[in-house]
Amino acid sequence: MANLFARFMKDESGATAIEYGLLAALIALGIIAGATTIGTQVGTTFTTIGTSLTDANK
């Protein structure tokens, strides 16, 4: 039983998996934030272009 407990204490694979999971979540949040910002800017640009074309067509 002591040997099993000692092996459990030395095993770091679970901690590594959690670290990779946290890293992946952080990267995903960065990608989402960047895509949201870029999406907003692109939407604003298309709105400006559409307004300009509508005004020029009058």
Beta strands, then each sheet from edge to edge (+ up, - down):
end
